[in-house]
Amino acid sequence: MKTRFIVVVTLLIACLAATSAAYDRTPIGTWEWIEYQEEVDSHTYPGDVGYTTQLTFQEDGTYIEFRDEVPVAIGEFTYGESEIYPGQTIPILTITVDGTGETFAYDVFPDNALTIYYGHDGWWPDYPLDRYVRRTAVVSSEQSSWSAIKLLFR
């Protein structure tokens, strides 16, 4: 009985430690778009629009957006927190491309999912939103030339 109690207490402590452990909420990395959600029951997926989108946030503050793994926008980004009402903050992300900056609420969840919110309900981030998953393979920001591709097959 005493051994069973010790095992149960140990498992409980392990579960509490795992759920309370801090996770990385920074957007640094490369993200693959998986869904646009206009509202609760309105979803659009990459297969619906016929292309994929990737976002890369580099540690030096460089932002690169890819469509089908080809760079389509390069700029800068910053991230931090903003107080939406006393004592309540949310993560914010500012992306600047061609001198125009936009600020969004965002969150990175423990399952390596990034959500960028475009709307809000007065204070709190809301629909519409985009969801991304963290990629383990990095998208190259170098543009290939036809000559370089031909060299691969010689």
Stockholm file with secondary structure:
# STOCKHOLM 1.0

chainA/1-154         MKTRFIVVVTLLIACLAATSAAYDRTPIGTWEWIEYQEEVDSHTYPGDVGYTTQLTFQEDGTYIEFRDEVPVAIGEFTYGESEIYPGQTIPILTITVDGTGETFAYDVFPDNALTIYYGHDGWWPDYPLDRYVRRTAVVSSEQSSWSAIKLLFR
#=GR chainA/1-154 SS CHHHHHHHHHHHHHHHHHHHSCCCCCCCEEEEEEEEEEETTEEECHHHHTCCEEEEECTTSEEEEEETTEEEEEEEEEEEEEEEETTEEEEEEEEEETTEEEEEEEEEETTTEEEEEEEESSSSEEEEEEEEEECSSCCCCSCCCHHHHHHHTC
#=GC SS_cons         CHHHHHHHHHHHHHHHHHHHSCCCCCCCEEEEEEEEEEETTEEECHHHHTCCEEEEECTTSEEEEEETTEEEEEEEEEEEEEEEETTEEEEEEEEEETTEEEEEEEEEETTTEEEEEEEESSSSEEEEEEEEEECSSCCCCSCCCHHHHHHHTC
//
